[in-house]
Amino acid sequence: MGKREIEQSSLWIATSDLPTSPGHPFYTRLNALLESHDFDRFVEDLCGKFYARVMGRPSLTPGRYFRLLLVGYFEGIDGERGIAWRATDSLAIRRFLRLPVDEPPPDHSTISRTRRLIDLETHRAVFTWVQQRLVEAGLLKGRTIAIDATTLEANAAMRSIVRRDTGESYEAFLTGLAKASGIETPTREDLARLDRKRKKKTSNKDWTNPYDPDAKVAKMKDGRTHLAHKAEHAVDLETGALVAVTLQGADEGDTTTVVETAMAAAEQVEDAQAAVDDPQSLEEIIADKGYQCAVKGSQHSR
């Protein structure tokens, strides 16, 4: 039986002695597919305008940045910190990212800075490029799509909301109500009690978050009231491929938002089949009962 010895890091170690990974079969095949279509050159030409001619802080190459996004998508990681940790933790992911043994994985702040640097239209162009590869492989048909939405909690606190008309904070607003009801020096307990008794607490017409104006006050699935966004997805029912995603106000109903998502899906299906001689147009939309009125209205308008 071996015994634990005092751990001491080696001063020098040959790179040939470092642990290696045979690679994950999925990511190995994905990299081969990206290389066969010259993905790195495509995204470098597309993103060249966003990079400075004179180098300052070391940048994240476009090919590696979009590979990191693919890792987050395929592994269900919804945050840049999680993606950065996964790249640090896995030798297979390092190989997929083409990281040399002497180069550390990108920090989450570098991923975030690159995301803010590259505009939405460029991200959409890369998304369309991926869909075109799916069409070539027969993995995107575009005839029948399903649309559904989910509410996502915004990275913004309810306590930071302010009135649209005066800029008054929520706590100051409650304090004014408390004093008007006869409490001269209200405590936090008094304010919380007063807030619970109010029938209509917050309206998106009256309140906004100055740090995330697009976030709307909404009730989450677990019953909590929070600032949130509404993400609406369109999926190809024949193959399961993602066709389009739109971000809507969390206070908007399905019958309102489905129009924009359906239009975006139709445009993406058309763009994805730009090189096809006989493209398949969008013919059918499937949705749950929350969209019923919108679908009937579109049928009558046609």
Long-range contacts (C-beta under 8 A, 24 or more apart in sequence): 15-101, 15-102, 18-101, 19-91, 20-91, 21-90, 21-91, 21-92, 21-94, 21-95, 23-92, 23-95, 23-96, 24-92, 24-93, 24-96, 26-74, 27-92, 27-93, 27-95, 27-96, 28-95, 28-96, 30-70, 30-96, 31-96, 33-133, 34-67, 37-133, 39-63, 39-66, 39-129, 42-129, 43-126, 46-122, 46-125, 46-126, 47-118, 47-122, 50-117, 50-118, 50-119, 50-122, 59-114, 60-106, 60-110, 60-111, 60-114, 62-118, 63-98, 64-97, 64-98, 64-99, 64-106, 65-111, 65-114, 65-115, 65-118, 66-126, 67-96, 67-97, 68-97, 68-106, 68-111, 71-96, 71-97, 79-108, 80-108, 80-111, 80-112, 80-115, 81-108, 83-108, 83-111, 84-108, 84-111, 127-268, 128-268, 128-271, 128-272, 131-241, 131-243, 131-268, 131-271, 131-272, 132-271, 132-272, 132-273, 132-274, 132-275, 134-239, 134-241, 134-272, 135-272, 135-273, 135-275, 135-276, 138-239, 139-239, 139-241, 140-236, 140-239, 140-241, 140-243, 140-269, 140-272, 141-236, 141-238, 141-239, 141-280, 142-236, 142-243, 142-269, 142-272, 142-273, 142-280, 142-281, 142-282, 143-238, 143-280, 143-281, 143-282, 143-283, 143-284, 144-236, 144-237, 144-238, 144-283, 144-284, 144-285, 144-286, 145-234, 145-235, 145-236, 145-237, 145-243, 145-265, 145-269, 145-282, 145-284, 145-285, 145-286, 146-234, 146-235, 146-237, 146-285, 146-286, 146-287, 147-232, 147-233, 147-234, 147-235, 147-258, 147-261, 147-262, 147-265, 147-285, 147-286, 147-287, 147-291, 148-232, 148-233, 148-287, 148-288, 149-230, 149-231, 149-232, 149-233, 149-248, 149-254, 149-257, 150-230, 150-231, 150-233, 151-218, 151-220, 151-221, 151-228, 151-229, 151-230, 151-250, 152-228, 152-229, 152-230, 152-231, 153-220, 153-226, 153-227, 153-228, 154-209, 154-212, 154-215, 154-226, 154-227, 154-228, 154-229, 154-250, 155-212, 156-209, 156-211, 156-212, 156-215, 156-227, 157-209, 157-227, 158-202, 158-217, 158-225, 158-226, 158-227, 160-209, 160-210, 160-211, 161-202, 161-207, 161-208, 161-209, 161-217, 161-227, 162-207, 162-208, 162-209, 162-210, 163-206, 163-207, 164-205, 164-206, 164-207, 164-208, 165-206, 170-202, 170-207, 201-225, 204-249, 204-251, 214-247, 214-249, 215-250, 216-249, 216-250, 216-251, 217-250, 217-251, 218-250, 218-251, 230-257, 232-257, 232-258, 232-260, 232-261, 233-261, 234-261, 234-262, 234-264, 234-265, 234-268, 237-286, 243-268, 243-269, 244-268, 253-290, 254-287, 254-290, 254-291, 254-294, 255-290, 255-291, 255-293, 255-294, 255-297, 256-294, 258-287, 258-291, 258-294, 258-295, 259-294, 259-298, 262-298
